[in-house]
């Protein structure tokens, strides 16, 4: 049955911090240009801010000046974040140099004096790493994607969405234990996201731990009883394990939420069929066929249901169900003419109805397919 699995690029919200600096004549051009960029969103003001900032750092003493270095980190990190296309033509090492500058500042004593500014800088750099990670994901380079997200996490360890990105990358790499760990960490910090819960459950299903997968989904459904994704996930577990007694109570809300979904109608029909609730099964097989007349399984299953019914009836009722079974099974054969199981059932039907010519055709076809 279908579910929703999407990975959306979510960047960290920023606030503009340069104005938190105490006004100083020497830094005024930098602050003014940053303010103009914030107002007009024109990259030329970021270029001017960088030019003004660079002019203030000439000597070794200037480079060691913490305040000037923090100003430079604010300006440079803004550029690497905002100018993702490098319209300002910064050198290839510009991002690496900005990271090194930031790391050096974070290691210095008394950097807490500039806590707000450094939070801003770290968010900018983290956003760049997150964008890089998604660029790698787009090319299926999940190893480098994971590394980019881990680097982002160094700067913003409380940004929980990163756990999702890292878990997703590990899942794609086949590192299922690591993926499960990150998904479970997400659930512990935010149990309101059905996507996290379903993804964690999916990892455990991939690992063959169906019991753990079901436990996660059931806990999630207690917290989010009206979430359709988790309802679908629990139904999928029961359906895949053929636990039709457990699946049946979930079918009414599933069918109500997805009235035009042929897959769900078919799964519900199969469930009721196995529970010997033939009227419900027939209705839902017919509904699945109405929704997708080209699908083989609901047509074949309904034909098989009618054939079983014909074996338990007599007289006119037997004739009716036999006729219906022939119609459906022949239609299924038209959809998938080489399906051996379908041909074998037709073999039984034609034997029962003594349709010798059709029986010969089916026998010949089976010999071709099985020899």
Secondary structure, DSSP 8 states (H G I E B T S, - for coil): -----------------GGGS---GGGHHHHHHHHHHHHH--HHHHHHHHHHHHHT--SHHHHH-HHHHHHHHHHHHHHHHH-TT-TT---TTHHHHHHHHHHHHHTSTTGGGGHHHHHHHHHHHHHHHHHHHHHHHHTT-HHHHHHHHHHHHHH-TT-THHHHHHHHHHHHHT-HHHHHHHHHHHHHH-TT-HHHHHHHHHHHHHTT-HHHHHHHHHHHHHHSTT-HHHHHHHHHHHHHTT-HHHHHHHHHHHHHHTTT-HHHHHHHHHHHHHTT-HHHHHHHHHHHHHH-TT-HHHHHHHHHHHHHHHHH--HHHHHHHHHHHHHHHHHHHHHSTT-HHHHHHHHHHHHHHT-HHHHHHHHHHHHHHH-
